[in-house]
Amino acid sequence: AMAGPRTATVTFPNNDSDESPFNFSIRGTGQAPPVISTGLLQAYLKGDTAAANDRFGDALAISDNTLVVGVPTDDGADNTIPNSGSVYVYELQGSNWIRQAHLTAPNAGADNFFGIAVDISGDTLVVGSPGEASALSGVSVTTPTDATSPNTGAAYVFGELSRCAAGWR
């Protein structure tokens, strides 16, 4: 809208048959809405194994200088496990986002959707995998090897032992 004088008329009906409706005329000077700046783009991130329908960025979490990006329909590094999912971990170093890790479930399976939900607090990363199919229950530090209970789901907790070449575990 252009700047300049504007007039609006507001009418309130009156329920009394012997009175006219209430009419108000409002006049003011309008102004064009401000242009919203999106700021300067700091980075454009994509997965190393980007493919159609991966849904990179479906889940995001950030803590301090660490960004976690969920890719729940990633088909694995060799595109052989449909919708197994993955998670990328980036760290802001100076003004650059550097990939620190590309995580997959140790028991990746088709339609696990690993990475559909992510959260990070300090050096602890949690990744949701609602399609995970292990019959294992409770808390475990071993990786289940069965796939006998479809869509039971799992949450994977990763901790960064130190900022070294070994990265996230």
DSSP file with accessible surface (Angstrom, degrees, kcal/mol):
  #  RESIDUE AA STRUCTURE BP1 BP2  ACC     N-H-->O    O-->H-N    N-H-->O    O-->H-N    TCO  KAPPA ALPHA  PHI   PSI    X-CA   Y-CA   Z-CA
    1    1 A A              0   0  102      0, 0.0     2,-0.2     0, 0.0     0, 0.0   0.000 360.0 360.0 360.0 145.4    0.0    0.0    0.0
    2    2 A M        -     0   0  149     30,-0.1    28,-0.1     1,-0.1     2,-0.1  -0.495 360.0-104.4 -86.2 156.5    1.2    3.5   -0.8
    3    3 A A  S    S+     0   0   65     -2,-0.2    28,-0.2    26,-0.1    -1,-0.1  -0.404  70.2  84.5 -74.6 154.7    1.6    6.2    1.8
    4    4 A G  E    S-A   30   0A  16     26,-1.8    26,-3.1    -2,-0.1    24,-0.1  -0.768  80.1 -31.2 139.3 176.6   -1.0    9.0    2.1
    5    5 A P  E     -A   29   0A  76      0, 0.0     2,-0.3     0, 0.0    24,-0.3  -0.347  55.1-175.2 -66.4 140.5   -4.4    9.8    3.6
    6    6 A R  E     -A   28   0A 122     22,-3.3    22,-2.5    -2,-0.0     2,-0.4  -0.987  10.4-158.4-134.7 147.6   -6.8    7.0    4.0
    7    7 A T  E     -A   27   0A  78     -2,-0.3     2,-0.4    20,-0.2    20,-0.2  -0.989   7.5-175.3-129.3 134.8  -10.4    6.9    5.2
    8    8 A A  E     -A   26   0A  52     18,-2.9    18,-3.4    -2,-0.4     2,-0.5  -0.983  11.1-152.8-127.1 140.0  -12.3    4.0    6.7
    9    9 A T  E     -A   25   0A  92     -2,-0.4     2,-0.5    16,-0.2    16,-0.2  -0.958   8.5-167.8-114.5 128.0  -16.0    3.9    7.6
   10   10 A V  E     -A   24   0A  55     14,-2.8    14,-2.9    -2,-0.5     2,-0.5  -0.964   4.2-164.6-115.7 129.6  -17.2    1.5   10.3
   11   11 A T  E     -A   23   0A  77     -2,-0.5    12,-0.2    12,-0.2    -2,-0.0  -0.965   6.0-166.8-119.6 128.4  -20.9    0.9   10.8
   12   12 A F  E     -A   22   0A 106     10,-2.9    10,-2.5    -2,-0.5    -2,-0.0  -0.964  24.6-128.7-110.7 122.7  -22.5   -0.7   13.9
   13   13 A P        -     0   0  107      0, 0.0     2,-0.5     0, 0.0     7,-0.1  -0.319  16.4-138.8 -67.4 155.4  -26.1   -1.7   13.4
   14   14 A N        -     0   0   36      5,-0.2     5,-0.1     2,-0.1     0, 0.0  -0.960   4.8-152.3-116.7 132.8  -28.6   -0.6   16.0
   15   15 A N  S    S+     0   0  162     -2,-0.5     2,-0.5     3,-0.0    -1,-0.1   0.602  72.2  94.9 -79.3 -12.5  -31.3   -2.9   17.2
   16   16 A D    >   -     0   0   83      1,-0.1     3,-1.4     4,-0.1    -2,-0.1  -0.709  68.1-149.1 -82.5 128.5  -33.7   -0.1   18.0
   17   17 A S  T 3  S+     0   0  128     -2,-0.5    -1,-0.1     1,-0.3    -2,-0.0   0.741  94.1  55.6 -70.4 -20.6  -36.1    0.5   15.1
   18   18 A D  T 3  S+     0   0  133      2,-0.1     2,-0.3    -3,-0.0    -1,-0.3   0.391 100.8  68.5 -94.9   5.6  -36.4    4.2   15.8
   19   19 A E  S <  S-     0   0  100     -3,-1.4    -5,-0.2    -5,-0.1     3,-0.1  -0.916  77.8-121.9-123.6 153.1  -32.6    4.9   15.6
   20   20 A S        -     0   0   95     -2,-0.3    -4,-0.1     1,-0.1    -2,-0.1  -0.449  40.3 -90.7 -83.4 160.6  -30.1    4.9   12.8
   21   21 A P        -     0   0   61      0, 0.0     2,-0.6     0, 0.0    -1,-0.1  -0.260  45.5-102.8 -66.1 159.0  -27.0    2.7   12.8
   22   22 A F  E     -A   12   0A 102    -10,-2.5   -10,-2.9    -3,-0.1     2,-0.5  -0.771  39.1-168.7 -86.4 123.4  -23.8    4.2   14.3
   23   23 A N  E     -A   11   0A 102     -2,-0.6     2,-0.4   -12,-0.2   -12,-0.2  -0.956   4.5-173.7-114.4 130.0  -21.4    5.3   11.6
   24   24 A F  E     -A   10   0A 110    -14,-2.9   -14,-2.8    -2,-0.5     2,-0.5  -0.981   9.0-157.7-122.7 136.0  -17.8    6.2   12.3
   25   25 A S  E     -A    9   0A  90     -2,-0.4     2,-0.5   -16,-0.2   -16,-0.2  -0.953   8.8-167.0-113.5 126.7  -15.4    7.7    9.9
   26   26 A I  E     -A    8   0A 101    -18,-3.4   -18,-2.9    -2,-0.5     2,-0.4  -0.961   4.8-174.8-117.3 128.0  -11.8    7.3   10.6
   27   27 A R  E     +A    7   0A 170     -2,-0.5     2,-0.3   -20,-0.2   -20,-0.2  -0.981  17.3 139.9-124.8 136.8   -9.2    9.2    8.7
   28   28 A G  E     -A    6   0A  39    -22,-2.5   -22,-3.3    -2,-0.4     2,-0.6  -0.935  50.6 -93.0-159.4 176.8   -5.4    8.9    9.0
   29   29 A T  E     -A    5   0A 122     -2,-0.3     2,-0.2   -24,-0.3   -26,-0.1  -0.920  39.4-154.7-105.0 123.3   -2.2    8.8    7.0
   30   30 A G  E     -A    4   0A  23    -26,-3.1   -26,-1.8    -2,-0.6     2,-0.4  -0.480   3.9-156.9 -92.8 165.8   -1.0    5.4    6.0
   31   31 A Q        -     0   0  172    -28,-0.2   -29,-0.1    -2,-0.2   -28,-0.1  -0.994  29.2 -98.9-141.5 145.5    2.4    4.3    5.3
   32   32 A A        -     0   0   51     -2,-0.4   -30,-0.1     1,-0.1     3,-0.1  -0.324  51.2 -99.0 -60.7 142.5    3.8    1.4    3.2
   33   33 A P        -     0   0   93      0, 0.0    -1,-0.1     0, 0.0     3,-0.0  -0.332  46.4 -99.3 -62.6 149.3    4.7   -1.6    5.4
   34   34 A P        -     0   0  112      0, 0.0     2,-0.5     0, 0.0    -3,-0.0  -0.322  33.1-110.1 -68.6 152.2    8.4   -1.9    6.1
   35   35 A V        -     0   0  144     -3,-0.1     2,-0.6     1,-0.0    -3,-0.0  -0.713  32.7-135.0 -79.2 126.3   10.6   -4.2    4.1
   36   36 A I        -     0   0  149     -2,-0.5     2,-0.4    -3,-0.0    -1,-0.0  -0.758  14.6-144.6 -89.4 123.2   11.6   -7.0    6.4
   37   37 A S        -     0   0  100     -2,-0.6     3,-0.1     1,-0.1    -1,-0.0  -0.686   9.1-158.7 -87.4 135.6   15.3   -7.8    6.1
   38   38 A T        -     0   0  141     -2,-0.4    -1,-0.1     1,-0.3    -2,-0.0   0.426  40.9-129.9 -90.6   2.5   16.3  -11.5    6.4
   39   39 A G        -     0   0   44      2,-0.1     2,-0.4     3,-0.0    -1,-0.3  -0.184  44.7 -39.0  78.0-175.6   19.8  -10.5    7.3
   40   40 A L        -     0   0  172     -3,-0.1     2,-0.3     1,-0.1    -3,-0.0  -0.706  62.2-115.0 -88.7 133.3   22.9  -11.8    5.8
   41   41 A L        -     0   0  142     -2,-0.4     3,-0.1     1,-0.2    -2,-0.1  -0.521  28.3-172.0 -66.5 123.5   23.0  -15.5    4.9
   42   42 A Q        -     0   0  116     -2,-0.3     2,-0.3     1,-0.3    55,-0.2   0.830  63.4 -12.9 -87.6 -35.9   25.6  -17.1    7.1
   43   43 A A        -     0   0   39     53,-0.1     2,-0.5     2,-0.0    -1,-0.3  -0.981  45.6-145.9-163.6 151.6   25.6  -20.6    5.5
   44   44 A Y        -     0   0  173     -2,-0.3     2,-0.4    -3,-0.1    -3,-0.0  -0.983  31.4-162.8-120.6 112.1   23.7  -22.8    3.2
   45   45 A L        +     0   0   44     -2,-0.5     2,-0.3    11,-0.0    -2,-0.0  -0.816  16.0 168.4-106.8 140.6   24.0  -26.4    4.4
   46   46 A K        -     0   0  112     -2,-0.4    -2,-0.0     4,-0.0     2,-0.0  -0.974  38.6 -97.9-140.6 154.9   23.3  -29.6    2.5
   47   47 A G    >   -     0   0   11     -2,-0.3     3,-1.2     1,-0.1    55,-0.0  -0.331  25.8-124.1 -72.2 154.0   24.1  -33.2    3.3
   48   48 A D  T 3  S+     0   0   95      1,-0.3    -1,-0.1    -2,-0.0    54,-0.0   0.774 114.1  39.0 -67.1 -27.6   27.2  -34.9    1.8
   49   49 A T  T 3  S+     0   0   39      2,-0.1    -1,-0.3    29,-0.0    -2,-0.1  -0.128  86.5 171.8-114.1  36.5   25.0  -37.7    0.4
   50   50 A A    <   +     0   0   59     -3,-1.2     2,-0.3    24,-0.1    -4,-0.0  -0.173   4.2 163.1 -54.4 132.2   22.1  -35.4   -0.7
   51   51 A A    >   -     0   0   40      0, 0.0     3,-1.6     0, 0.0     4,-0.2  -0.956  46.2 -69.2-145.0 162.6   19.5  -37.2   -2.7
   52   52 A A  T 3  S+     0   0   83     -2,-0.3     0, 0.0     1,-0.3     0, 0.0  -0.207 116.6  10.7 -53.9 138.5   15.9  -36.5   -3.7
   53   53 A N  T 3  S+     0   0  144      1,-0.1    -1,-0.3    21,-0.0    -3,-0.0   0.633  82.6 128.7  66.8  20.1   13.4  -36.8   -0.8
   54   54 A D    <   -     0   0   10     -3,-1.6    19,-1.5    18,-0.1    20,-0.3   0.800  59.3-144.1 -70.3 -29.7   16.0  -36.9    1.9
   55   55 A R    >   -     0   0  127     -4,-0.2     3,-1.9     1,-0.2     4,-0.2   0.889  19.9-166.6  63.6  42.9   14.3  -34.1    3.8
   56   56 A F  T 3  S+     0   0   56      1,-0.3    15,-0.2    15,-0.2    -1,-0.2  -0.390  73.8  26.1 -56.7 126.9   17.5  -32.6    5.1
   57   57 A G  T 3  S+     0   0   29     13,-1.5    -1,-0.3     2,-0.2    14,-0.2   0.535  76.0 131.4  93.1   8.0   16.6  -30.1    7.8
   58   58 A D  S <  S+     0   0   68     -3,-1.9     2,-0.4    12,-1.1    13,-0.1   0.838  81.2  26.3 -61.6 -31.5   13.3  -31.8    8.8
   59   59 A A  E    S-B   70   0B  13     11,-0.7    11,-3.4    -4,-0.2     2,-0.3  -0.996  76.1-178.0-132.6 137.7   14.5  -31.5   12.4
   60   60 A L  E     +B   69   0B 112     -2,-0.4     2,-0.3     9,-0.2     9,-0.2  -0.989   7.6 170.5-136.4 145.5   16.9  -28.9   13.8
   61   61 A A  E     -B   68   0B  11      7,-1.8     7,-3.2    -2,-0.3     2,-0.4  -0.983   9.1-166.9-150.0 148.1   18.5  -28.2   17.1
   62   62 A I  E     +B   67   0B 103     -2,-0.3     2,-0.3     5,-0.2     5,-0.2  -0.996   9.0 177.2-139.6 140.9   21.2  -25.8   18.2
   63   63 A S  E >   -B   66   0B  21      3,-2.5     3,-2.5    -2,-0.4     2,-0.1  -0.935  67.4 -48.5-143.3 120.2   23.2  -25.4   21.4
   64   64 A D  T 3  S-     0   0  141     -2,-0.3    -1,-0.0     1,-0.3     0, 0.0  -0.349 126.0 -17.7  52.8-117.2   26.0  -22.8   21.7
   65   65 A N  T 3  S+     0   0   86     -2,-0.1    27,-2.9    -3,-0.1     2,-0.5   0.113 116.8  98.5-104.5  19.9   28.0  -23.3   18.5
   66   66 A T  E <   -BC  63  91B   4     -3,-2.5    -3,-2.5    25,-0.2     2,-0.4  -0.947  50.6-169.5-114.5 126.9   26.7  -26.7   17.6
   67   67 A L  E     -BC  62  90B  28     23,-2.8    23,-3.1    -2,-0.5     2,-0.4  -0.943   4.4-160.6-114.6 133.8   23.9  -27.3   15.0
   68   68 A V  E     -BC  61  89B   0     -7,-3.2    -7,-1.8    -2,-0.4     2,-0.5  -0.957   4.9-167.2-117.2 131.6   22.2  -30.6   14.6
   69   69 A V  E     -BC  60  88B   3     19,-2.7    19,-2.5    -2,-0.4     2,-0.3  -0.976  10.1-146.6-123.8 120.4   20.3  -31.4   11.4
   70   70 A G  E     -BC  59  87B   0    -11,-3.4   -13,-1.5    -2,-0.5   -12,-1.1  -0.655  13.8-176.4 -86.9 140.1   18.0  -34.4   11.0
   71   71 A V  E >   + C   0  86B   2     15,-2.9     3,-1.7    -2,-0.3    15,-1.3  -0.689   9.4 174.5-131.1  75.3   17.6  -36.2    7.7
   72   72 A P  T 3  S+     0   0    0      0, 0.0    41,-0.3     0, 0.0    42,-0.2   0.710  74.7  45.7 -67.1 -20.0   14.9  -38.8    8.5
   73   73 A T  T 3  S+     0   0   10    -19,-1.5    10,-0.6    40,-0.1    11,-0.2   0.174  76.3 135.1-111.0  21.4   14.4  -40.1    5.0
   74   74 A D    <   -     0   0    0     -3,-1.7    11,-2.8   -20,-0.3    10,-0.7  -0.415  49.9-145.7 -62.3 140.3   18.1  -40.5    4.1
   75   75 A D      > -     0   0   42      1,-0.3     6,-2.3     8,-0.2     5,-0.6   0.153  47.7 -94.2 -98.6  18.7   18.7  -43.9    2.4
   76   76 A G  T > 5 -     0   0    7      3,-0.2     3,-1.7     4,-0.2    -1,-0.3  -0.030  49.5 -66.0  87.7 163.5   22.1  -44.4    3.9
   77   77 A A  T 3 5S+     0   0   82      1,-0.3    -1,-0.2     2,-0.1    -2,-0.0   0.825 138.3  35.5 -58.4 -33.7   25.6  -43.7    2.4
   78   78 A D  T 3 5S-     0   0  107     -3,-0.2    -1,-0.3     3,-0.0    -2,-0.1   0.231 110.2-118.1-106.5  14.6   25.1  -46.3   -0.4
   79   79 A N  T < 5S+     0   0   92     -3,-1.7    -3,-0.2     2,-0.1    -2,-0.1   0.831  82.3 115.8  55.4  37.6   21.4  -45.7   -0.9
   80   80 A T      < +     0   0   88     -5,-0.6    -4,-0.2     1,-0.2    -1,-0.1   0.496  59.3  62.5-113.2  -5.5   20.5  -49.2    0.1
   81   81 A I  S >  S-     0   0   53     -6,-2.3     3,-1.7    28,-0.1     4,-0.3  -0.800  83.1-141.0-122.4  89.0   18.5  -48.7    3.3
   82   82 A P  T 3  S-     0   0   68      0, 0.0    29,-2.5     0, 0.0    30,-0.3  -0.207  77.0  -8.7 -56.6 129.8   15.3  -46.7    2.4
   83   83 A N  T 3  S+     0   0   45    -10,-0.6    30,-2.6    27,-0.2    31,-0.2   0.733  85.5 137.4  57.8  28.9   14.3  -44.1    4.9
   84   84 A S    <   -     0   0    3     -3,-1.7    30,-2.1   -10,-0.7    25,-0.2   0.885  52.1-150.2 -70.8 -35.3   16.8  -45.3    7.5
   85   85 A G  B     -e  114   0C   0    -11,-2.8    20,-0.4    -4,-0.3     2,-0.3   0.040  17.4-151.4  90.1 161.7   17.7  -41.6    8.3
   86   86 A S  E     -C   71   0B   0    -15,-1.3   -15,-2.9    28,-0.7     2,-0.4  -0.958   7.2-133.8-159.9 173.8   20.8  -39.8    9.5
   87   87 A V  E     -CD  70 103B   0     16,-2.3    16,-3.3    -2,-0.3     2,-0.4  -0.999  10.2-151.7-139.4 135.2   21.9  -36.7   11.4
   88   88 A Y  E     -CD  69 102B   2    -19,-2.5   -19,-2.7    -2,-0.4     2,-0.5  -0.893   7.1-156.8-105.6 140.9   24.6  -34.2   10.6
   89   89 A V  E     -CD  68 101B   0     12,-2.6    11,-3.5    -2,-0.4    12,-1.6  -0.982  13.6-176.3-118.0 124.6   26.4  -32.3   13.4
   90   90 A Y  E     -CD  67  99B  10    -23,-3.1   -23,-2.8    -2,-0.5     2,-0.4  -0.915  10.7-155.5-118.8 148.9   28.0  -28.9   12.5
   91   91 A E  E     -CD  66  98B  28      7,-2.7     7,-3.1    -2,-0.3     2,-0.7  -0.983  19.1-127.4-125.0 134.9   30.1  -26.6   14.6
   92   92 A L  E     - D   0  97B  32    -27,-2.9     2,-0.5    -2,-0.4     5,-0.2  -0.722  28.9-179.6 -80.4 116.6   30.5  -22.9   14.1
   93   93 A Q  E >   - D   0  96B  89      3,-3.5     3,-2.1    -2,-0.7     2,-0.5  -0.958  65.6 -45.5-119.9 108.2   34.2  -22.1   13.9
   94   94 A G  T 3  S-     0   0   77     -2,-0.5    -2,-0.0     1,-0.3     0, 0.0  -0.569 124.5 -26.9  67.5-115.7   34.8  -18.4   13.4
   95   95 A S  T 3  S+     0   0   84     -2,-0.5     2,-0.4    -3,-0.1    -1,-0.3   0.219 123.1  90.2-112.8  15.1   32.3  -17.5   10.7
   96   96 A N  E <   -D   93   0B 100     -3,-2.1    -3,-3.5   -53,-0.0     2,-0.6  -0.923  67.6-138.4-118.4 137.4   32.2  -21.0    9.1
   97   97 A W  E     -D   92   0B  44     -2,-0.4     2,-0.5    -5,-0.2    -5,-0.2  -0.821  26.6-165.1 -89.9 120.4   29.9  -24.0    9.8
   98   98 A I  E     -D   91   0B  66     -7,-3.1    -7,-2.7    -2,-0.6     2,-0.4  -0.908  21.7-119.8-111.9 129.6   32.1  -27.1    9.8
   99   99 A R  E     +D   90   0B 109     -2,-0.5    -9,-0.3    -9,-0.2     3,-0.1  -0.523  32.3 174.8 -69.2 125.9   30.7  -30.6    9.6
  100  100 A Q  E     -     0   0B  53    -11,-3.5     2,-0.3    -2,-0.4    68,-0.2   0.723  61.0  -1.8-100.2 -31.7   31.8  -32.6   12.6
  101  101 A A  E     -D   89   0B  11    -12,-1.6   -12,-2.6    66,-0.1     2,-0.4  -0.992  42.2-152.2-159.6 152.5   29.8  -35.8   12.2
  102  102 A H  E     -D   88   0B  52     -2,-0.3     2,-0.3   -14,-0.2   -14,-0.2  -0.940  34.6-164.9-126.2 103.8   27.4  -37.7   10.0
  103  103 A L  E     +D   87   0B  20    -16,-3.3   -16,-2.3    -2,-0.4     2,-0.3  -0.721  15.2 176.6 -99.2 142.0   25.6  -40.1   12.3
  104  104 A T        -     0   0   66     -2,-0.3   -18,-0.1   -18,-0.2   -19,-0.1  -0.915  43.6 -87.8-130.3 161.7   23.4  -43.1   11.5
  105  105 A A    >   -     0   0    4    -20,-0.4     3,-1.5    -2,-0.3     9,-0.0  -0.458  30.8-131.4 -67.4 139.3   21.8  -45.6   13.8
  106  106 A P  T 3  S+     0   0   81      0, 0.0    -1,-0.1     0, 0.0    37,-0.1   0.751 111.2  39.1 -64.6 -19.7   24.1  -48.5   14.6
  107  107 A N  T 3  S+     0   0   31      2,-0.0    -2,-0.1    27,-0.0    27,-0.0  -0.271  89.5 180.0-120.1  45.5   21.3  -50.8   13.8
  108  108 A A    <   +     0   0   35     -3,-1.5     2,-0.3    24,-0.1   -24,-0.1  -0.129   3.7 173.1 -53.1 136.9   19.9  -48.8   10.8
  109  109 A G    >   -     0   0   21    -25,-0.2     3,-1.4   -26,-0.1     4,-0.3  -0.954  39.4 -76.9-142.5 161.7   16.9  -50.3    9.1
  110  110 A A  T 3  S+     0   0   55     -2,-0.3   -27,-0.2     1,-0.3   -26,-0.1  -0.309 113.4   8.4 -59.8 139.3   14.4  -49.4    6.4
  111  111 A D  T 3  S+     0   0   77    -29,-2.5    -1,-0.3     1,-0.1   -27,-0.2   0.729  85.1 127.7  60.2  28.9   11.8  -46.9    7.5
  112  112 A N    <   -     0   0    7     -3,-1.4    19,-2.0   -30,-0.3    20,-0.5   0.764  54.4-152.4 -78.4 -28.6   13.4  -46.2   10.9
  113  113 A F    >   -     0   0   55    -30,-2.6     3,-1.8   -41,-0.3   -28,-0.2   0.855  16.9-170.6  56.4  38.9   13.3  -42.4   10.2
  114  114 A F  B 3  S+e   85   0C   0    -30,-2.1   -28,-0.7     1,-0.3   -43,-0.3  -0.419  70.5  31.6 -57.0 124.9   16.4  -41.9   12.4
  115  115 A G  T 3  S+     0   0    0     13,-2.2    -1,-0.3     2,-0.3    14,-0.2   0.460  74.2 122.6 101.9   3.8   16.7  -38.1   12.8
  116  116 A I  S <  S+     0   0   64     -3,-1.8     2,-0.4    12,-0.9    13,-0.1   0.798  86.6  25.7 -69.2 -23.3   13.0  -37.2   12.6
  117  117 A A  E    S+F  128   0D  52     11,-0.6    11,-3.0   -58,-0.1     2,-0.3  -0.998  75.6 173.6-137.5 135.2   13.5  -35.5   16.0
  118  118 A V  E     +F  127   0D  21     -2,-0.4     2,-0.3     9,-0.2     9,-0.2  -0.986   5.5 174.0-138.7 150.4   16.7  -34.2   17.4
  119  119 A D  E     -F  126   0D 106      7,-1.9     7,-2.9    -2,-0.3     2,-0.4  -0.977   7.7-166.5-152.2 150.7   17.7  -32.2   20.5
  120  120 A I  E     +F  125   0D  10     -2,-0.3     2,-0.4     5,-0.2     5,-0.2  -0.999  10.3 178.0-141.1 139.9   21.1  -31.2   21.9
  121  121 A S  E >   -F  124   0D  91      3,-2.4     3,-2.2    -2,-0.4     2,-0.2  -0.927  69.3 -50.1-141.0 113.7   22.1  -29.8   25.2
  122  122 A G  T 3  S-     0   0   31     -2,-0.4   -59,-0.1     1,-0.3   -56,-0.0  -0.390 124.6 -16.8  59.6-120.7   25.8  -29.1   25.7
  123  123 A D  T 3  S+     0   0   79     -2,-0.2    37,-1.8    -3,-0.1     2,-0.5   0.143 116.8  96.4-103.3  18.8   27.6  -32.3   24.6
  124  124 A T  E <   -FG 121 159D  72     -3,-2.2    -3,-2.4    35,-0.2     2,-0.4  -0.948  51.0-172.7-114.5 125.4   24.6  -34.6   24.7
  125  125 A L  E     -FG 120 158D   0     33,-2.9    33,-3.3    -2,-0.5     2,-0.4  -0.943   5.0-164.2-117.4 132.7   22.6  -35.3   21.5
  126  126 A V  E     -FG 119 157D  57     -7,-2.9    -7,-1.9    -2,-0.4     2,-0.4  -0.974   5.8-169.6-119.0 133.0   19.3  -37.2   21.4
  127  127 A V  E     -FG 118 156D   0     29,-2.6    29,-2.8    -2,-0.4     2,-0.3  -0.985  12.5-141.8-126.0 128.8   17.9  -38.6   18.2
  128  128 A G  E     +FG 117 155D  17    -11,-3.0   -13,-2.2    -2,-0.4   -12,-0.9  -0.656  17.4 178.3 -89.6 144.5   14.4  -40.0   17.7
  129  129 A S  E >   + G   0 154D   1     25,-2.3     3,-1.7    -2,-0.3    25,-1.2  -0.679   0.9 177.5-142.7  80.2   13.8  -43.0   15.4
  130  130 A P  T 3  S+     0   0   64      0, 0.0   -17,-0.2     0, 0.0   -18,-0.1   0.720  79.0  53.2 -66.2 -18.4   10.1  -43.9   15.6
  131  131 A G  T 3  S+     0   0    5    -19,-2.0    20,-1.0    21,-0.1    21,-0.2   0.448  74.3 131.3 -95.4   1.6   10.3  -46.7   13.0
  132  132 A E    <   -     0   0    8     -3,-1.7    21,-2.6   -20,-0.5    20,-1.0  -0.233  43.6-157.5 -56.8 142.8   13.1  -48.6   14.8
  133  133 A A        +     0   0   17     18,-0.2    16,-3.1    19,-0.2     2,-0.1   0.194  39.6 129.5-118.9  18.1   12.1  -52.2   15.1
  134  134 A S        -     0   0    2     13,-0.2    13,-0.1    14,-0.2    18,-0.1  -0.456  50.3-146.0 -75.8 146.7   14.0  -53.9   18.0
  135  135 A A        +     0   0   55     -2,-0.1    -1,-0.1     2,-0.1    12,-0.1   0.519  64.6 118.3 -85.4  -4.8   12.1  -55.8   20.6
  136  136 A L        -     0   0   91     10,-0.1     2,-0.3     1,-0.0     4,-0.1  -0.300  47.5-165.5 -61.0 142.6   14.6  -54.6   23.2
  137  137 A S        +     0   0  105      2,-0.1     2,-0.1     0, 0.0    -2,-0.1  -0.867  42.1  20.5-128.5 164.8   13.0  -52.6   26.0
  138  138 A G  S    S-     0   0   75     -2,-0.3     2,-0.4     2,-0.0    -2,-0.0  -0.393 104.0 -32.2  80.5-157.5   14.4  -50.3   28.7
  139  139 A V        +     0   0  151     -2,-0.1     2,-0.3     2,-0.0    -2,-0.1  -0.856  65.3 170.7-104.1 133.8   17.8  -48.6   28.7
  140  140 A S        -     0   0   54     -2,-0.4    -2,-0.0     1,-0.1    -4,-0.0  -0.984  34.9-159.7-141.7 150.2   20.7  -50.4   27.0
  141  141 A V  S    S+     0   0  149     -2,-0.3     2,-0.3     2,-0.1    -1,-0.1   0.348  76.9  83.7-106.7   1.9   24.2  -49.6   26.0
  142  142 A T  S    S-     0   0   95      1,-0.0    -2,-0.1     0, 0.0     0, 0.0  -0.769  85.5-114.1-102.9 151.7   24.4  -52.4   23.5
  143  143 A T        -     0   0   69     -2,-0.3    -2,-0.1   -37,-0.1     2,-0.0  -0.722  31.0-125.2 -85.0 123.9   23.1  -52.2   20.0
  144  144 A P        -     0   0   24      0, 0.0   -10,-0.1     0, 0.0    -1,-0.0  -0.379  19.4-167.4 -67.1 148.1   20.1  -54.4   19.4
  145  145 A T        +     0   0  145     -2,-0.0     2,-0.2     0, 0.0    -2,-0.0   0.497  57.5  86.9-114.0  -8.3   20.4  -56.8   16.5
  146  146 A D        -     0   0   51      1,-0.1   -13,-0.1     3,-0.0   -10,-0.1  -0.496  49.4-167.8 -90.5 163.6   16.9  -58.0   16.0
  147  147 A A        +     0   0   77     -2,-0.2   -13,-0.2   -13,-0.1    -1,-0.1  -0.348  48.0 123.4-139.9  52.6   14.1  -56.3   14.0
  148  148 A T        +     0   0  102      1,-0.2   -14,-0.2   -15,-0.1    -1,-0.0   0.443  62.8  56.2 -99.7  -0.9   11.2  -58.3   15.3
  149  149 A S  S >  S-     0   0   39    -16,-3.1     3,-1.3    -3,-0.1    -1,-0.2  -0.644  80.4-148.2-134.1  78.4    9.0  -55.5   16.6
  150  150 A P  T 3  S+     0   0   94      0, 0.0   -17,-0.2     0, 0.0   -18,-0.1  -0.069  73.1   3.3 -53.5 139.6    8.2  -53.0   13.8
  151  151 A N  T 3  S+     0   0  117    -20,-1.0   -18,-0.2     1,-0.1   -19,-0.2   0.698  80.6 130.3  60.8  26.8    7.7  -49.4   14.6
  152  152 A T    <   -     0   0   73     -3,-1.3   -19,-0.2   -20,-1.0   -21,-0.1   0.829  57.5-151.1 -73.8 -30.0    8.4  -49.7   18.4
  153  153 A G        -     0   0   23    -21,-2.6     2,-0.3     1,-0.0   -22,-0.1   0.135  13.8-144.2  82.4 161.9   10.7  -46.7   18.0
  154  154 A A  E     -G  129   0D  35    -25,-1.2   -25,-2.3     2,-0.0     2,-0.4  -0.986   9.7-136.2-158.4 157.2   13.8  -45.7   19.9
  155  155 A A  E     -G  128   0D  73     -2,-0.3     2,-0.5   -27,-0.2   -27,-0.2  -0.986  20.9-154.3-117.5 131.1   15.8  -42.7   21.2
  156  156 A Y  E     -G  127   0D  28    -29,-2.8   -29,-2.6    -2,-0.4     2,-0.5  -0.915   3.0-156.4-107.6 132.2   19.5  -42.7   20.7
  157  157 A V  E     -G  126   0D 104     -2,-0.5     2,-0.4   -31,-0.2   -31,-0.2  -0.941  11.7-174.0-112.3 123.9   21.7  -40.7   23.1
  158  158 A F  E     -G  125   0D  24    -33,-3.3   -33,-2.9    -2,-0.5     2,-0.4  -0.919   4.4-166.3-115.7 143.9   25.1  -39.6   21.8
  159  159 A G  E     -G  124   0D  28     10,-2.6    10,-1.6    -2,-0.4     2,-0.8  -0.979  21.8-128.8-127.9 142.5   27.8  -37.9   23.8
  160  160 A E  B     -H  168   0E  13    -37,-1.8     8,-0.2    -2,-0.4     3,-0.1  -0.807  15.6-164.8 -90.2 113.7   30.9  -36.2   22.5
  161  161 A L        -     0   0  127     -2,-0.8     2,-0.3     6,-0.6    -1,-0.2   0.895  69.5 -31.7 -65.8 -39.9   33.8  -37.6   24.5
  162  162 A S        -     0   0   59      5,-0.4     2,-1.9    -3,-0.1    -1,-0.3  -0.958  68.3 -90.9-168.5 162.3   36.0  -34.8   23.3
  163  163 A R  S    S+     0   0  114     -2,-0.3     2,-0.2    -3,-0.1     5,-0.0  -0.614  82.5 116.9 -84.2  83.8   36.5  -32.5   20.4
  164  164 A C  S >  S-     0   0   62     -2,-1.9     3,-1.2     3,-0.0    -2,-0.1  -0.779  85.4 -78.7-136.8-176.0   38.9  -34.7   18.6
  165  165 A A  T 3  S+     0   0  113      1,-0.3    -2,-0.0    -2,-0.2     0, 0.0   0.806 124.3  63.6 -59.7 -29.2   39.1  -36.7   15.3
  166  166 A A  T 3  S+     0   0   45      1,-0.2    -1,-0.3     3,-0.0    -3,-0.1   0.837  86.0 175.8 -68.6 -30.5   37.0  -39.4   16.8
  167  167 A G    <   +     0   0    7     -3,-1.2    -6,-0.6    -5,-0.3    -5,-0.4  -0.216  39.8   7.8  67.9-147.9   34.1  -37.0   17.2
  168  168 A W  B      H  160   0E  14    -68,-0.2    -8,-0.2    -8,-0.2   -79,-0.0  -0.428 360.0 360.0 -76.9 141.1   30.6  -37.9   18.4
  169  169 A R              0   0  147    -10,-1.6   -10,-2.6    -2,-0.1    -2,-0.0  -0.987 360.0 360.0-139.0 360.0   29.9  -41.3   19.8
